[in-house]
Amino acid sequence: MSPTTPEVSVIIPVYNGEKYLAESIQSALAQKHAAIEILVVDNGSTDGTPNVARMFPAIRYLHLQERGLAKALNHGVEQSRGRFFGFLDADDLWQPNKLTKQLEAFARNPATDMVFGHIEQFISPELPDPIKARLSIRDKRLPGRVKSTLLIRQESFWKVGSFEESTNFADFIEWYMRAVEQGLQEVMLPDTLTLRRIHGANYGFTDRDKRIEYVRVIKRGLDRRRRLRDA
């Protein structure tokens, strides 16, 4: 690896995320592992997101005219140079030792393709009390098979392929099902690596009526496995 090649590429997709983006970027910059590049991929924001991103000269800011979370993710990985890919939602936070813990796990077992960790959910502290009272967290700490806890080898990611751009919300579920089908080896660390911010505008709260997409994605994955088994 040359001195100019980062070990880890961190991809932060964002749409109208000016409120929390700075904190997310700072949590990536605070990683104890220094050999990283950070790519903020803005997919058509109309708020002050570009101004927030440009406050950080150490990051690469990429702007897309076309909306779509999967499009932003794919553009980010296509522009990345790291040996490992990490993903951070623009309203979530990484613990300072996230990458160090995960890279140690890869070093312990070179056959590992991807490493996850636990996620802890928290209600955003600036919210008014009446809004906080309406937001409930049933399971505060969970094993996090989600993008924001994942660290994956570059070659392992491309073995599975890009995120499916026809999805709006189930991009990672669809990708992860393909990763399992490809036989990728994963590790789940017991450490809390990512903090998920609950603020009332999360997709899970604002787009409950669109959850049917998750059902369709899972059905497509099951049908695909059935065809492979029959073949």
N, C-alpha and C positions, 0 to 999 in steps of 0.2 A: 504494500500500500504506500503510495507516494505521500510526501508531507502535505500536499494540497488536497488529497482525497479524504473526505470525512469518513469516520467509521460508521456513524449513524446519521441518517436523514430523517428529520422530523417534519411531517406534513400536517399543517393546520388548515383545514378547509373552513371557510367562513362566509356567511351571508348575513348582512346587517347585524354584525356582532360587535359594534363599537363599545358596548357597555362593559363587556367582560374580556375582550380580546387581549388587552394589555396584560392582565393578570395571567392569562394562559401563556402568552409569550414569555413573560418573566419566569414562569415555572419551568419552561423548557430551557431558558438561558441559565437557570440556577442549577442545572444538572451537574453533579460532581464529575461526570465524565465529560471532558472538554471537547473531544474530537467529533463535533456534531455540526450539521448545517440545519437551519430552520427555514422551511418554505411555507409562507402564508399564501394560500390560494383563495382568492376572492372571486366568488362566482356571481358577479353582478350586483354587488351591494349598492344601495342608494343612500345610505347614511354616512356617518363619518369613519367607517371602517378603514378606508385607504389612509386617512390622516393618522389614525392610531398605528397602523402597521408601519408607516414611514417614520414613526418616532424611534424605531429600532434599526439603526444602520447595519447591525450585524445579521439581519435576516434577509432572505430573498422574498420580495413581494411580487406575486404573479396575479394578474387580473384577467378574468374571463368575462366576456360579454354575456355568454349563455348561462342560464341557471341550471342547477342540477348538482346534487351532492356527489354522486358517483363520478360525474364529469370532472369535478374539482379534484377528487381523490386521484383519479387516473392521470390528470395533468400533473399533479404533484409527484407521483411516483415516476412518471416519464422524465421529469426534469431532475430527479434525484441522482446523486452520485455515491451515496453511502453503501457500505457493505450490508447494512441492516436498515430496515424501514420501521419507523414508529409513527403513530397517528395520535393527534390530540384534538379533541373537539374544542371549538373556540370559546366555550364557556366552562370548560373543565380545567383541572389543575393536576400537575404531576408532583409527586413527592420528590425531594431533591436526590434521593438515591435510586430512583426508578431504573434508569439505564444501567447504573453500576450493578445492581442486583441481577438484572436480566443478563447482562454480558457475562457475569460470573457463572450463571446457570448454563449458558452456551459453552463456556470454557470447561465446565465440569463434564459435559456430555456433548462432544462434537457432532453427534448424530441428530441432535435436536434441531428442528426446523423453526419452531416458534415458541415464544415464552409469554404466558399471561401472568397476571397477578390479581390480587383482590382489589375491589373498588369500594370506596366508602361514600355514601350519599350524604349531602348536607344541604340545608335550606339556606339560600343566600342571605347573608346577615343584614343587608341594607333594606330588605323588604319591610313594608309596614306590618305591624302586628296582625291586623285583620287578614292580610294575605297569607302570612305565615300560618295562621290558625287553619286556613283552608287546605294547606299543603300537608299531606301526610306521607311519612316514609315508613312503609311496613317493614322492610328489611334494610337496615342502615348499612350493613357491611356484607358484601357478597363476593363469591368467586366471579371475576370479571372476564368472561369471554366476550369482550367488546373491543372495538377499535382502540379506544384510549388506553387500554392496558397492554395491547399487543406490541411485541417486538419480534420481527421476523427477518430471516436471512433474505437478502435480495434475490438470490437464485431460487429460494423456496417460494417466494411470492410469485415469481414469474412462471414457476411450474404450474401454479393454479391459474394464473392469468388475471386480467384486469377486473375491476368491479363492474357489475352489470349496470349499464347506464339506463336501462329501461325502468329501473327501480327508483322510487322516491324516498323510501324510508327503510326498506329491508336490504339495503346494499350489503351490509356486513353479514347478515344471516345467510344470504344467498352465496356470498364468497366463501364463508366458513364451511358450508355444506360441501362445496366443491373441494375445499382443502382436505376435509375428512375423507372424501371419496378418493383423493389422490394419495392418501396414506401419509400425510404430513405428521411428523412426530411433534407432540406438544408437551409443554411442562406448565403446570399451574403452581406458581409460588404462593406460599402462605402469607406473604407480606402485602400490606396495603400499599399499592403503588399509585393509584389514581383517585382523585376526589371528584365526584360527580355533583355538579351544582344543580339544585332544584330551585327554579325561579318562577315557575308558573307558565313560562313561554316555551318550555321544552316540548319537543315533538310529541312526547307521550301524553302531554296534557292538552295540546292545541289541536292535535290531529287524530283523536281517538277514532273518528269515523272512518279513517283510512287504514285502520289496522288490518283490514281484509287483505292488504298487500302481503303481509306476513304469511297469512294462510296460503295464498297463491304461490308464494315463493317456496314454502315448505312442501306443498303438494308437487310442484315441478321437480324439486329435488328427490322426493320419494319416487315419483314416476321414473326419473332418470335412473335411479338405483335399481328399480324393478326391471327396466329394459336391459341394463348391464348384466343383471343376474340371469335373466332369461337367455341373453346372448351367450 
